[in-house]
Structure formats: structure tokens, C-alpha cells
Amino acid sequence: MGQGVHMQELPGIGKRYDIDLGSATQRISVVVRHGDIRDLYVFTTKGDEPTAVLELSREQALKLGAVLTGTFFEG
């Protein structure tokens, strides 16, 4: 995958994308499950337990992605 993004197949579940944020204590993982559900895991410590977990529908994930990439415009 792209530099700093690592993909892993999760048999029977979907795919997990680990995003390297360039920090030893901060990282994000996204699990794209079958059925277009995304789970966003935010880690702010070196441990394996996430600080926050959000379940997003495809539509919610698209909105978040648009805001993060600067393509969301309020009319």
C-alpha cells in the first residue's frame, strides 16, 4: 500500500489499515468490515488498547474523509 499505510486481511471480517502518524505514541487503525461498516481506532499510547473507537457507516466515513482532505464545502 502507500507509504505509511499498512493493510492486513482479516479473514471473515474485512481489512485493517494501520496508519503511521510518525509518532511512537499516536496511531490510527481502520477496519473496513464486510457490509461497508468502518471501525476507527485511535491509539494515543504505546499500548494495544485504543483510546477511542468509532463505528462509521460508509456515508459517515465519506463525510469524515471529505473534511479531513479539505474537500467538504458548506453551502
Order of alpha helices (4+ residues) and beta strands (2+ residues): beta-beta-beta-beta-beta-alpha
